[in-house]
Amino acid sequence: MTEQARQAAVLMDGTATARAIRAEIAQGVTELVGAGRPAPHLAAVLIGADPASETYVSMKQKACRWVGMDSSVHRLGTDCSQAQAEDLVARLNADEAISGILVQHPLPKHLHEPAVLDKVCAEKDIDGISRMSLGGLINGEPAFSSCTPAGIVELLDRYGVQIEGKTAVVVGRSIILGKPVAMMLLNRNATVTICHSRTSDLAGFTRQADILVAAVGKAELITGAMLKSGAAVIDAGYNRVEGRSGDVGDVEFESAKRVAGFITPVPGGVGPMTIAMLLRNTLRAAQGRIG
Ligand code: NAP
C-alpha cells in the first residue's frame, strides 16, 4: 500500500454493498420463479415478547419483501416448553413450502437455546448457528455460514482485500461472531489470532494485523495507535454510549481511519451486511444448495 493510500483509508460501505447484494438476490429470485419454482420462503420463529427481537424479525420480513421472497412468523409464548419450541422447528423442517428457518435469539432463559437451534436441519439453517452448521464450518463440510461473519468476509472480498497469507486478528470469541469469523478467515488461509478479555497486551496483537476484526461490544476499545498502518479494519461492534447519539463501534473511527487502509463505519458497515447474507442463504436454500 502506498503512503498516499494510507493517509485516506477506503471506507467499506456496508449499506451500498448490501444494496448491491440485494439486487443480485432479487435477480436470483426472479430467475427461480421464472423457472417455475416457488419463491424462497423464510420462516422466523419468535418466542416470547422481546421488543428487540420483534424489531429484528420485522426488519428481516421487510428485507424478504424487497427481494421478492415470502416470509412468515411462527410465535410461541414466553412460557412455552422446550418440547413446544423443538416441535415447532421440527414442523417447519418438514414443511416443503419453507426454504429457510430463522430462530430469533435470545430465547427465554428457561429454554435450552442450543438444543432449539440444533433442531433446525442443515438444509434450512440459513442463520448458520446450529452446532451442526458450526461443525460443518470447522470440518470444511457444506454448511450455511453464520450471517454476520459471512458479511464480514463478503465485505473484504468485495473491496478486494486479500485474505490468503495475511495476518488476521479477531478481537472477541463469541460463538455467533468471533469464533466463526476467525474460522472463516482461517479457511481462507489467513493466519489467525483470536483475542479476548483475558488477552494480555491486546495492542501487541492488533498491531500485527493486516486484517483486524473487532467483535467485542466495548465502545472505541481499538484506537488508531493499536493498528498496523494500512490494515483492513472491520468493526462489528454496536454500542450505546450515554450522551452520544446513535451507535458507537468498537473502533475509535477518527484515529483509526488515519492509520487503516480500509475501514468500516458504524453504522453502515457490518450491520447491513448481516441481513443481506441471511437473504443470500435463503435463496441458496431454495435453490437446493447448502452454504
Ligand atoms: P459477546 O458475546 O459479548 O462477546 C464479546 C467478546 O469480546 C468476548 O469474547 C469477550 O471476551 C471479548 N471482550 C470483552 N472485553 C474485551 C476486552 N477488553 N478486550 C478484548 N476482548 C474483550 O458479544 P458478541 O455477541 O460477539 O457481539 C460483539 C459486538 O458485535 C457487540 O457490540 C454486538 O452488538 C455486535 N454485533 C453486531 C452484529 C451485526 O452487526 N449484525 C451482530 C452480532 C453482534 P471473553 O470471551 O473473554 O469474555
py3Dmol code that shows the C-alpha trace and the ligand (Angstrom):
import py3Dmol

protein = """\
ATOM      1  CA  MET A   1       0.000   0.000   0.000  1.00  0.00           C
ATOM      2  CA  THR A   2       1.375   3.457  -0.901  1.00  0.00           C
ATOM      3  CA  GLU A   3       1.910   6.258   1.607  1.00  0.00           C
ATOM      4  CA  GLN A   4      -0.822   8.238  -0.158  1.00  0.00           C
ATOM      5  CA  ALA A   5      -3.358   5.395   0.198  1.00  0.00           C
ATOM      6  CA  ARG A   6      -2.501   5.025   3.886  1.00  0.00           C
ATOM      7  CA  GLN A   7      -3.432   8.646   4.532  1.00  0.00           C
ATOM      8  CA  ALA A   8      -7.003   8.120   3.386  1.00  0.00           C
ATOM      9  CA  ALA A   9      -8.498   4.810   4.410  1.00  0.00           C
ATOM     10  CA  VAL A  10     -11.001   3.397   1.958  1.00  0.00           C
ATOM     11  CA  LEU A  11     -14.438   3.414   3.566  1.00  0.00           C
ATOM     12  CA  MET A  12     -16.020  -0.018   3.290  1.00  0.00           C
ATOM     13  CA  ASP A  13     -19.633   0.925   2.714  1.00  0.00           C
ATOM     14  CA  GLY A  14     -21.821  -1.891   4.010  1.00  0.00           C
ATOM     15  CA  THR A  15     -25.042  -0.090   3.102  1.00  0.00           C
ATOM     16  CA  ALA A  16     -24.131   0.242  -0.579  1.00  0.00           C
ATOM     17  CA  THR A  17     -22.626  -3.244  -0.699  1.00  0.00           C
ATOM     18  CA  ALA A  18     -25.713  -4.787   0.898  1.00  0.00           C
ATOM     19  CA  ARG A  19     -27.895  -2.910  -1.593  1.00  0.00           C
ATOM     20  CA  ALA A  20     -25.909  -4.377  -4.487  1.00  0.00           C
ATOM     21  CA  ILE A  21     -26.182  -7.865  -2.989  1.00  0.00           C
ATOM     22  CA  ARG A  22     -29.941  -7.458  -2.528  1.00  0.00           C
ATOM     23  CA  ALA A  23     -30.268  -6.556  -6.225  1.00  0.00           C
ATOM     24  CA  GLU A  24     -28.357  -9.729  -7.134  1.00  0.00           C
ATOM     25  CA  ILE A  25     -30.603 -11.772  -4.834  1.00  0.00           C
ATOM     26  CA  ALA A  26     -33.761 -10.220  -6.297  1.00  0.00           C
ATOM     27  CA  GLN A  27     -32.490 -11.251  -9.741  1.00  0.00           C
ATOM     28  CA  GLY A  28     -31.882 -14.783  -8.435  1.00  0.00           C
ATOM     29  CA  VAL A  29     -35.426 -14.936  -7.040  1.00  0.00           C
ATOM     30  CA  THR A  30     -36.851 -13.744 -10.374  1.00  0.00           C
ATOM     31  CA  GLU A  31     -34.913 -16.461 -12.206  1.00  0.00           C
ATOM     32  CA  LEU A  32     -36.058 -19.136  -9.747  1.00  0.00           C
ATOM     33  CA  VAL A  33     -39.703 -18.138 -10.071  1.00  0.00           C
ATOM     34  CA  GLY A  34     -39.290 -17.800 -13.852  1.00  0.00           C
ATOM     35  CA  ALA A  35     -38.145 -21.423 -13.898  1.00  0.00           C
ATOM     36  CA  GLY A  36     -41.461 -22.418 -12.313  1.00  0.00           C
ATOM     37  CA  ARG A  37     -40.177 -22.836  -8.747  1.00  0.00           C
ATOM     38  CA  PRO A  38     -41.863 -21.233  -5.731  1.00  0.00           C
ATOM     39  CA  ALA A  39     -40.369 -18.025  -4.318  1.00  0.00           C
ATOM     40  CA  PRO A  40     -37.977 -18.686  -1.405  1.00  0.00           C
ATOM     41  CA  HIS A  41     -39.764 -18.631   1.937  1.00  0.00           C
ATOM     42  CA  LEU A  42     -38.088 -17.595   5.194  1.00  0.00           C
ATOM     43  CA  ALA A  43     -39.853 -18.786   8.362  1.00  0.00           C
ATOM     44  CA  ALA A  44     -38.975 -16.898  11.540  1.00  0.00           C
ATOM     45  CA  VAL A  45     -39.560 -18.476  14.949  1.00  0.00           C
ATOM     46  CA  LEU A  46     -40.305 -15.816  17.539  1.00  0.00           C
ATOM     47  CA  ILE A  47     -40.582 -16.951  21.153  1.00  0.00           C
ATOM     48  CA  GLY A  48     -41.633 -14.544  23.886  1.00  0.00           C
ATOM     49  CA  ALA A  49     -42.173 -10.802  23.685  1.00  0.00           C
ATOM     50  CA  ASP A  50     -38.716  -9.229  23.474  1.00  0.00           C
ATOM     51  CA  PRO A  51     -39.232  -5.877  21.682  1.00  0.00           C
ATOM     52  CA  ALA A  52     -35.757  -6.002  20.069  1.00  0.00           C
ATOM     53  CA  SER A  53     -36.488  -9.468  18.662  1.00  0.00           C
ATOM     54  CA  GLU A  54     -39.830  -8.214  17.305  1.00  0.00           C
ATOM     55  CA  THR A  55     -37.987  -5.373  15.551  1.00  0.00           C
ATOM     56  CA  TYR A  56     -35.296  -7.672  14.104  1.00  0.00           C
ATOM     57  CA  VAL A  57     -37.883 -10.119  12.767  1.00  0.00           C
ATOM     58  CA  SER A  58     -39.938  -7.371  11.170  1.00  0.00           C
ATOM     59  CA  MET A  59     -36.749  -5.933   9.546  1.00  0.00           C
ATOM     60  CA  LYS A  60     -35.971  -9.369   8.127  1.00  0.00           C
ATOM     61  CA  GLN A  61     -39.540  -9.736   6.792  1.00  0.00           C
ATOM     62  CA  LYS A  62     -39.273  -6.317   5.149  1.00  0.00           C
ATOM     63  CA  ALA A  63     -35.968  -7.357   3.565  1.00  0.00           C
ATOM     64  CA  CYS A  64     -37.639 -10.513   2.210  1.00  0.00           C
ATOM     65  CA  ARG A  65     -40.291  -8.381   0.542  1.00  0.00           C
ATOM     66  CA  TRP A  66     -37.606  -6.190  -1.106  1.00  0.00           C
ATOM     67  CA  VAL A  67     -36.180  -9.189  -2.927  1.00  0.00           C
ATOM     68  CA  GLY A  68     -39.466 -10.948  -3.727  1.00  0.00           C
ATOM     69  CA  MET A  69     -39.231 -13.647  -1.064  1.00  0.00           C
ATOM     70  CA  ASP A  70     -42.084 -14.903   1.096  1.00  0.00           C
ATOM     71  CA  SER A  71     -41.801 -14.911   4.855  1.00  0.00           C
ATOM     72  CA  SER A  72     -43.834 -15.987   7.857  1.00  0.00           C
ATOM     73  CA  VAL A  73     -43.566 -15.605  11.628  1.00  0.00           C
ATOM     74  CA  HIS A  74     -44.286 -18.533  13.951  1.00  0.00           C
ATOM     75  CA  ARG A  75     -44.853 -17.410  17.519  1.00  0.00           C
ATOM     76  CA  LEU A  76     -44.787 -19.123  20.878  1.00  0.00           C
ATOM     77  CA  GLY A  77     -45.440 -17.518  24.269  1.00  0.00           C
ATOM     78  CA  THR A  78     -42.699 -16.674  26.763  1.00  0.00           C
ATOM     79  CA  ASP A  79     -43.710 -19.625  28.940  1.00  0.00           C
ATOM     80  CA  CYS A  80     -43.608 -22.252  26.170  1.00  0.00           C
ATOM     81  CA  SER A  81     -41.896 -25.549  26.936  1.00  0.00           C
ATOM     82  CA  GLN A  82     -38.691 -26.879  25.420  1.00  0.00           C
ATOM     83  CA  ALA A  83     -40.752 -29.574  23.667  1.00  0.00           C
ATOM     84  CA  GLN A  84     -43.140 -26.988  22.153  1.00  0.00           C
ATOM     85  CA  ALA A  85     -40.208 -24.956  20.825  1.00  0.00           C
ATOM     86  CA  GLU A  86     -38.464 -28.003  19.360  1.00  0.00           C
ATOM     87  CA  ASP A  87     -41.728 -29.369  17.900  1.00  0.00           C
ATOM     88  CA  LEU A  88     -42.383 -26.082  16.124  1.00  0.00           C
ATOM     89  CA  VAL A  89     -38.940 -26.205  14.500  1.00  0.00           C
ATOM     90  CA  ALA A  90     -39.489 -29.853  13.548  1.00  0.00           C
ATOM     91  CA  ARG A  91     -42.788 -28.952  11.837  1.00  0.00           C
ATOM     92  CA  LEU A  92     -41.080 -26.177   9.867  1.00  0.00           C
ATOM     93  CA  ASN A  93     -38.304 -28.596   8.861  1.00  0.00           C
ATOM     94  CA  ALA A  94     -40.943 -30.922   7.435  1.00  0.00           C
ATOM     95  CA  ASP A  95     -42.836 -28.179   5.598  1.00  0.00           C
ATOM     96  CA  GLU A  96     -41.709 -28.260   1.962  1.00  0.00           C
ATOM     97  CA  ALA A  97     -43.012 -24.740   1.342  1.00  0.00           C
ATOM     98  CA  ILE A  98     -40.366 -23.332   3.698  1.00  0.00           C
ATOM     99  CA  SER A  99     -36.835 -22.811   2.402  1.00  0.00           C
ATOM    100  CA  GLY A 100     -35.100 -21.465   5.489  1.00  0.00           C
ATOM    101  CA  ILE A 101     -35.717 -21.235   9.235  1.00  0.00           C
ATOM    102  CA  LEU A 102     -34.518 -18.454  11.483  1.00  0.00           C
ATOM    103  CA  VAL A 103     -34.900 -18.927  15.251  1.00  0.00           C
ATOM    104  CA  GLN A 104     -34.691 -15.388  16.593  1.00  0.00           C
ATOM    105  CA  HIS A 105     -32.490 -15.322  19.665  1.00  0.00           C
ATOM    106  CA  PRO A 106     -32.025 -14.803  22.553  1.00  0.00           C
ATOM    107  CA  LEU A 107     -34.703 -17.280  23.639  1.00  0.00           C
ATOM    108  CA  PRO A 108     -36.370 -17.028  27.061  1.00  0.00           C
ATOM    109  CA  LYS A 109     -33.900 -18.086  29.744  1.00  0.00           C
ATOM    110  CA  HIS A 110     -35.691 -21.307  30.786  1.00  0.00           C
ATOM    111  CA  LEU A 111     -35.191 -22.789  27.297  1.00  0.00           C
ATOM    112  CA  HIS A 112     -32.016 -24.577  26.263  1.00  0.00           C
ATOM    113  CA  GLU A 113     -31.209 -22.376  23.287  1.00  0.00           C
ATOM    114  CA  PRO A 114     -28.568 -24.571  21.574  1.00  0.00           C
ATOM    115  CA  ALA A 115     -30.965 -27.548  21.610  1.00  0.00           C
ATOM    116  CA  VAL A 116     -33.685 -25.494  19.877  1.00  0.00           C
ATOM    117  CA  LEU A 117     -31.205 -24.130  17.312  1.00  0.00           C
ATOM    118  CA  ASP A 118     -29.867 -27.647  16.712  1.00  0.00           C
ATOM    119  CA  LYS A 119     -33.362 -28.797  15.701  1.00  0.00           C
ATOM    120  CA  VAL A 120     -33.121 -26.719  12.510  1.00  0.00           C
ATOM    121  CA  CYS A 121     -31.999 -29.111   9.775  1.00  0.00           C
ATOM    122  CA  ALA A 122     -28.758 -28.218   7.967  1.00  0.00           C
ATOM    123  CA  GLU A 123     -30.596 -27.625   4.655  1.00  0.00           C
ATOM    124  CA  LYS A 124     -32.748 -24.885   6.253  1.00  0.00           C
ATOM    125  CA  ASP A 125     -30.268 -23.429   8.773  1.00  0.00           C
ATOM    126  CA  ILE A 126     -29.927 -20.137   6.934  1.00  0.00           C
ATOM    127  CA  ASP A 127     -28.712 -18.426  10.131  1.00  0.00           C
ATOM    128  CA  GLY A 128     -25.828 -20.922  10.320  1.00  0.00           C
ATOM    129  CA  ILE A 129     -25.681 -21.118  14.097  1.00  0.00           C
ATOM    130  CA  SER A 130     -26.717 -24.684  14.890  1.00  0.00           C
ATOM    131  CA  ARG A 131     -23.915 -26.847  16.196  1.00  0.00           C
ATOM    132  CA  MET A 132     -24.194 -28.925  13.008  1.00  0.00           C
ATOM    133  CA  SER A 133     -23.571 -25.863  10.815  1.00  0.00           C
ATOM    134  CA  LEU A 134     -20.729 -24.633  13.040  1.00  0.00           C
ATOM    135  CA  GLY A 135     -19.222 -28.122  12.908  1.00  0.00           C
ATOM    136  CA  GLY A 136     -19.501 -28.022   9.115  1.00  0.00           C
ATOM    137  CA  LEU A 137     -17.589 -24.731   9.093  1.00  0.00           C
ATOM    138  CA  ILE A 138     -14.786 -26.299  11.142  1.00  0.00           C
ATOM    139  CA  ASN A 139     -14.696 -29.537   9.149  1.00  0.00           C
ATOM    140  CA  GLY A 140     -14.928 -27.864   5.748  1.00  0.00           C
ATOM    141  CA  GLU A 141     -18.243 -29.615   5.026  1.00  0.00           C
ATOM    142  CA  PRO A 142     -21.188 -27.900   3.275  1.00  0.00           C
ATOM    143  CA  ALA A 143     -22.990 -25.678   5.771  1.00  0.00           C
ATOM    144  CA  PHE A 144     -24.587 -22.266   5.840  1.00  0.00           C
ATOM    145  CA  SER A 145     -22.346 -19.640   7.395  1.00  0.00           C
ATOM    146  CA  SER A 146     -23.427 -17.532  10.303  1.00  0.00           C
ATOM    147  CA  CYS A 147     -24.619 -14.260   8.736  1.00  0.00           C
ATOM    148  CA  THR A 148     -22.549 -11.523  10.415  1.00  0.00           C
ATOM    149  CA  PRO A 149     -19.247 -13.405   9.953  1.00  0.00           C
ATOM    150  CA  ALA A 150     -20.229 -14.149   6.340  1.00  0.00           C
ATOM    151  CA  GLY A 151     -20.999 -10.453   5.838  1.00  0.00           C
ATOM    152  CA  ILE A 152     -17.549  -9.503   7.135  1.00  0.00           C
ATOM    153  CA  VAL A 153     -15.767 -11.848   4.731  1.00  0.00           C
ATOM    154  CA  GLU A 154     -18.017 -10.695   1.874  1.00  0.00           C
ATOM    155  CA  LEU A 155     -17.112  -7.052   2.545  1.00  0.00           C
ATOM    156  CA  LEU A 156     -13.396  -7.913   2.471  1.00  0.00           C
ATOM    157  CA  ASP A 157     -13.886  -9.741  -0.825  1.00  0.00           C
ATOM    158  CA  ARG A 158     -15.952  -7.017  -2.444  1.00  0.00           C
ATOM    159  CA  TYR A 159     -13.331  -4.413  -1.533  1.00  0.00           C
ATOM    160  CA  GLY A 160     -10.559  -6.607  -2.930  1.00  0.00           C
ATOM    161  CA  VAL A 161      -8.803  -7.145   0.401  1.00  0.00           C
ATOM    162  CA  GLN A 162      -6.550 -10.182   0.098  1.00  0.00           C
ATOM    163  CA  ILE A 163      -7.127 -12.721   2.874  1.00  0.00           C
ATOM    164  CA  GLU A 164      -4.839 -15.595   1.922  1.00  0.00           C
ATOM    165  CA  GLY A 165      -1.418 -15.362   3.544  1.00  0.00           C
ATOM    166  CA  LYS A 166      -2.403 -12.325   5.632  1.00  0.00           C
ATOM    167  CA  THR A 167      -2.260 -11.959   9.394  1.00  0.00           C
ATOM    168  CA  ALA A 168      -5.778 -11.630  10.797  1.00  0.00           C
ATOM    169  CA  VAL A 169      -6.594 -10.729  14.385  1.00  0.00           C
ATOM    170  CA  VAL A 170     -10.136 -11.197  15.665  1.00  0.00           C
ATOM    171  CA  VAL A 171     -10.932  -9.471  18.957  1.00  0.00           C
ATOM    172  CA  GLY A 172     -13.824 -11.357  20.560  1.00  0.00           C
ATOM    173  CA  ARG A 173     -14.577 -15.067  20.694  1.00  0.00           C
ATOM    174  CA  SER A 174     -18.379 -15.368  20.835  1.00  0.00           C
ATOM    175  CA  ILE A 175     -19.977 -18.352  19.137  1.00  0.00           C
ATOM    176  CA  ILE A 176     -22.098 -16.126  16.868  1.00  0.00           C
ATOM    177  CA  LEU A 177     -19.331 -13.791  15.751  1.00  0.00           C
ATOM    178  CA  GLY A 178     -15.714 -14.035  16.895  1.00  0.00           C
ATOM    179  CA  LYS A 179     -15.190 -17.780  16.573  1.00  0.00           C
ATOM    180  CA  PRO A 180     -16.959 -18.297  13.230  1.00  0.00           C
ATOM    181  CA  VAL A 181     -15.319 -15.281  11.575  1.00  0.00           C
ATOM    182  CA  ALA A 182     -11.913 -16.495  12.791  1.00  0.00           C
ATOM    183  CA  MET A 183     -12.644 -19.931  11.325  1.00  0.00           C
ATOM    184  CA  MET A 184     -13.813 -18.444   8.018  1.00  0.00           C
ATOM    185  CA  LEU A 185     -10.609 -16.395   7.745  1.00  0.00           C
ATOM    186  CA  LEU A 186      -8.565 -19.476   8.619  1.00  0.00           C
ATOM    187  CA  ASN A 187     -10.436 -21.462   5.938  1.00  0.00           C
ATOM    188  CA  ARG A 188      -9.387 -18.719   3.505  1.00  0.00           C
ATOM    189  CA  ASN A 189      -5.737 -19.260   4.506  1.00  0.00           C
ATOM    190  CA  ALA A 190      -5.178 -16.251   6.728  1.00  0.00           C
ATOM    191  CA  THR A 191      -3.008 -16.761   9.816  1.00  0.00           C
ATOM    192  CA  VAL A 192      -5.472 -16.034  12.587  1.00  0.00           C
ATOM    193  CA  THR A 193      -5.123 -14.935  16.210  1.00  0.00           C
ATOM    194  CA  ILE A 194      -8.183 -14.661  18.460  1.00  0.00           C
ATOM    195  CA  CYS A 195      -8.008 -12.153  21.335  1.00  0.00           C
ATOM    196  CA  HIS A 196     -10.450 -11.919  24.244  1.00  0.00           C
ATOM    197  CA  SER A 197     -10.951 -10.323  27.641  1.00  0.00           C
ATOM    198  CA  ARG A 198      -8.011 -12.204  29.194  1.00  0.00           C
ATOM    199  CA  THR A 199      -5.568 -11.350  26.418  1.00  0.00           C
ATOM    200  CA  SER A 200      -2.596  -9.519  27.870  1.00  0.00           C
ATOM    201  CA  ASP A 201      -1.113  -6.819  25.644  1.00  0.00           C
ATOM    202  CA  LEU A 202      -4.046  -6.601  23.223  1.00  0.00           C
ATOM    203  CA  ALA A 203      -2.308  -3.835  21.269  1.00  0.00           C
ATOM    204  CA  GLY A 204       0.723  -6.062  20.769  1.00  0.00           C
ATOM    205  CA  PHE A 205      -1.523  -8.423  18.785  1.00  0.00           C
ATOM    206  CA  THR A 206      -3.680  -5.864  16.987  1.00  0.00           C
ATOM    207  CA  ARG A 207      -0.593  -4.016  15.702  1.00  0.00           C
ATOM    208  CA  GLN A 208       0.387  -7.159  13.792  1.00  0.00           C
ATOM    209  CA  ALA A 209      -2.956  -7.438  11.989  1.00  0.00           C
ATOM    210  CA  ASP A 210      -3.268  -6.952   8.236  1.00  0.00           C
ATOM    211  CA  ILE A 211      -6.954  -7.654   8.865  1.00  0.00           C
ATOM    212  CA  LEU A 212      -8.443  -6.624  12.206  1.00  0.00           C
ATOM    213  CA  VAL A 213     -11.962  -7.687  13.165  1.00  0.00           C
ATOM    214  CA  ALA A 214     -13.349  -6.001  16.278  1.00  0.00           C
ATOM    215  CA  ALA A 215     -16.223  -8.061  17.721  1.00  0.00           C
ATOM    216  CA  VAL A 216     -16.222  -7.023  21.355  1.00  0.00           C
ATOM    217  CA  GLY A 217     -19.071  -4.738  22.358  1.00  0.00           C
ATOM    218  CA  LYS A 218     -16.869  -2.112  24.046  1.00  0.00           C
ATOM    219  CA  ALA A 219     -17.072   1.403  22.613  1.00  0.00           C
ATOM    220  CA  GLU A 220     -13.859   2.565  20.932  1.00  0.00           C
ATOM    221  CA  LEU A 221     -11.674  -0.072  22.564  1.00  0.00           C
ATOM    222  CA  ILE A 222      -9.405  -0.180  19.493  1.00  0.00           C
ATOM    223  CA  THR A 223      -7.654   3.095  18.698  1.00  0.00           C
ATOM    224  CA  GLY A 224      -5.540   4.130  15.744  1.00  0.00           C
ATOM    225  CA  ALA A 225      -2.399   3.678  17.840  1.00  0.00           C
ATOM    226  CA  MET A 226      -3.259  -0.036  18.133  1.00  0.00           C
ATOM    227  CA  LEU A 227      -3.333  -0.621  14.369  1.00  0.00           C
ATOM    228  CA  LYS A 228      -0.811  -1.580  11.743  1.00  0.00           C
ATOM    229  CA  SER A 229      -0.510   1.007   9.006  1.00  0.00           C
ATOM    230  CA  GLY A 230      -2.661   0.053   6.011  1.00  0.00           C
ATOM    231  CA  ALA A 231      -4.682  -2.619   7.873  1.00  0.00           C
ATOM    232  CA  ALA A 232      -8.220  -3.546   6.851  1.00  0.00           C
ATOM    233  CA  VAL A 233     -10.283  -2.747   9.947  1.00  0.00           C
ATOM    234  CA  ILE A 234     -13.715  -4.304  10.305  1.00  0.00           C
ATOM    235  CA  ASP A 235     -15.780  -3.005  13.197  1.00  0.00           C
ATOM    236  CA  ALA A 236     -18.710  -5.273  14.122  1.00  0.00           C
ATOM    237  CA  GLY A 237     -19.423  -3.522  17.420  1.00  0.00           C
ATOM    238  CA  TYR A 238     -22.627  -1.689  18.205  1.00  0.00           C
ATOM    239  CA  ASN A 239     -22.520   0.189  21.484  1.00  0.00           C
ATOM    240  CA  ARG A 240     -24.827   2.707  23.096  1.00  0.00           C
ATOM    241  CA  VAL A 241     -22.901   5.449  24.837  1.00  0.00           C
ATOM    242  CA  GLU A 242     -24.626   7.859  27.195  1.00  0.00           C
ATOM    243  CA  GLY A 243     -24.609  11.398  25.897  1.00  0.00           C
ATOM    244  CA  ARG A 244     -23.874  10.356  22.310  1.00  0.00           C
ATOM    245  CA  SER A 245     -26.469   9.874  19.636  1.00  0.00           C
ATOM    246  CA  GLY A 246     -26.550   6.679  17.603  1.00  0.00           C
ATOM    247  CA  ASP A 247     -24.375   3.618  17.908  1.00  0.00           C
ATOM    248  CA  VAL A 248     -20.635   3.678  18.506  1.00  0.00           C
ATOM    249  CA  GLY A 249     -18.322   0.958  17.236  1.00  0.00           C
ATOM    250  CA  ASP A 250     -15.558  -0.972  18.972  1.00  0.00           C
ATOM    251  CA  VAL A 251     -13.026   1.045  16.958  1.00  0.00           C
ATOM    252  CA  GLU A 252     -12.268   4.713  17.523  1.00  0.00           C
ATOM    253  CA  PHE A 253     -13.066   5.712  13.957  1.00  0.00           C
ATOM    254  CA  GLU A 254     -11.391   9.138  13.826  1.00  0.00           C
ATOM    255  CA  SER A 255      -7.945   7.920  14.916  1.00  0.00           C
ATOM    256  CA  ALA A 256      -8.261   4.544  13.140  1.00  0.00           C
ATOM    257  CA  LYS A 257      -9.112   5.967   9.717  1.00  0.00           C
ATOM    258  CA  ARG A 258      -5.783   7.829   9.669  1.00  0.00           C
ATOM    259  CA  VAL A 259      -3.845   4.577  10.060  1.00  0.00           C
ATOM    260  CA  ALA A 260      -6.020   1.959   8.349  1.00  0.00           C
ATOM    261  CA  GLY A 261      -6.017   1.153   4.637  1.00  0.00           C
ATOM    262  CA  PHE A 262      -9.679   0.100   4.724  1.00  0.00           C
ATOM    263  CA  ILE A 263     -12.237   0.720   7.447  1.00  0.00           C
ATOM    264  CA  THR A 264     -15.940   0.078   8.079  1.00  0.00           C
ATOM    265  CA  PRO A 265     -18.079   2.836   9.585  1.00  0.00           C
ATOM    266  CA  VAL A 266     -20.584   2.284  12.400  1.00  0.00           C
ATOM    267  CA  PRO A 267     -23.393   2.386  11.496  1.00  0.00           C
ATOM    268  CA  GLY A 268     -23.395   1.447   7.817  1.00  0.00           C
ATOM    269  CA  GLY A 269     -20.552  -1.090   7.834  1.00  0.00           C
ATOM    270  CA  VAL A 270     -21.055  -4.655   9.038  1.00  0.00           C
ATOM    271  CA  GLY A 271     -24.661  -4.179  10.208  1.00  0.00           C
ATOM    272  CA  PRO A 272     -26.410  -4.011   6.800  1.00  0.00           C
ATOM    273  CA  MET A 273     -24.394  -6.992   5.567  1.00  0.00           C
ATOM    274  CA  THR A 274     -25.975  -9.372   8.087  1.00  0.00           C
ATOM    275  CA  ILE A 275     -29.469  -9.288   6.594  1.00  0.00           C
ATOM    276  CA  ALA A 276     -28.029  -9.401   3.059  1.00  0.00           C
ATOM    277  CA  MET A 277     -26.279 -12.672   3.979  1.00  0.00           C
ATOM    278  CA  LEU A 278     -29.486 -14.041   5.523  1.00  0.00           C
ATOM    279  CA  LEU A 279     -31.305 -13.386   2.238  1.00  0.00           C
ATOM    280  CA  ARG A 280     -28.463 -14.922   0.245  1.00  0.00           C
ATOM    281  CA  ASN A 281     -28.541 -18.066   2.373  1.00  0.00           C
ATOM    282  CA  THR A 282     -32.335 -18.281   1.984  1.00  0.00           C
ATOM    283  CA  LEU A 283     -32.056 -18.033  -1.808  1.00  0.00           C
ATOM    284  CA  ARG A 284     -29.376 -20.717  -1.819  1.00  0.00           C
ATOM    285  CA  ALA A 285     -31.545 -22.974   0.379  1.00  0.00           C
ATOM    286  CA  ALA A 286     -34.427 -22.535  -2.080  1.00  0.00           C
ATOM    287  CA  GLN A 287     -32.033 -23.443  -4.896  1.00  0.00           C
ATOM    288  CA  GLY A 288     -31.221 -26.665  -3.030  1.00  0.00           C
ATOM    289  CA  ARG A 289     -27.701 -25.569  -2.098  1.00  0.00           C
ATOM    290  CA  ILE A 290     -26.152 -25.727   1.364  1.00  0.00           C
ATOM    291  CA  GLY A 291     -23.682 -22.972   2.185  1.00  0.00           C
TER     292      GLY A 291
END
"""
ligand_1 = """\
48
NAP
P -20.201 -11.115 23.280
O -20.861 -12.439 23.176
O -20.447 -10.268 24.491
O -18.625 -11.358 23.129
C -17.730 -10.301 23.325
C -16.318 -10.829 23.196
O -15.436 -9.740 23.422
C -15.984 -11.907 24.226
O -15.279 -12.945 23.601
C -15.095 -11.158 25.230
O -14.076 -11.974 25.784
C -14.438 -10.125 24.351
N -14.006 -8.981 25.131
C -14.691 -8.292 26.072
N -13.943 -7.304 26.582
C -12.759 -7.357 25.955
C -11.566 -6.613 26.038
N -11.450 -5.575 26.890
N -10.526 -6.962 25.254
C -10.622 -7.988 24.372
N -11.743 -8.736 24.245
C -12.788 -8.424 25.030
O -20.559 -10.187 22.038
P -20.989 -10.572 20.531
O -22.373 -11.088 20.532
O -19.906 -11.341 19.868
O -21.029 -9.099 19.907
C -19.881 -8.275 19.857
C -20.288 -6.929 19.275
O -20.757 -7.127 17.944
C -21.430 -6.245 20.030
O -21.225 -4.856 20.012
C -22.656 -6.594 19.209
O -23.679 -5.619 19.322
C -22.076 -6.609 17.818
N -22.823 -7.459 16.867
C -23.152 -6.918 15.659
C -23.843 -7.678 14.743
C -24.211 -7.054 13.427
O -23.615 -6.120 13.010
N -25.173 -7.535 12.730
C -24.205 -8.998 15.024
C -23.799 -9.547 16.240
C -23.118 -8.752 17.169
P -14.385 -13.245 26.779
O -14.811 -14.349 25.859
O -13.098 -13.477 27.444
O -15.492 -12.785 27.689
"""
view = py3Dmol.view(width=600, height=400)
view.addModel(protein, "pdb")
view.setStyle({"model": 0}, {"cartoon": {"style": "trace"}})
view.addModel(ligand_1, "xyz")
view.setStyle({"model": 1}, {"stick": {}})
view.zoomTo()
view.show()
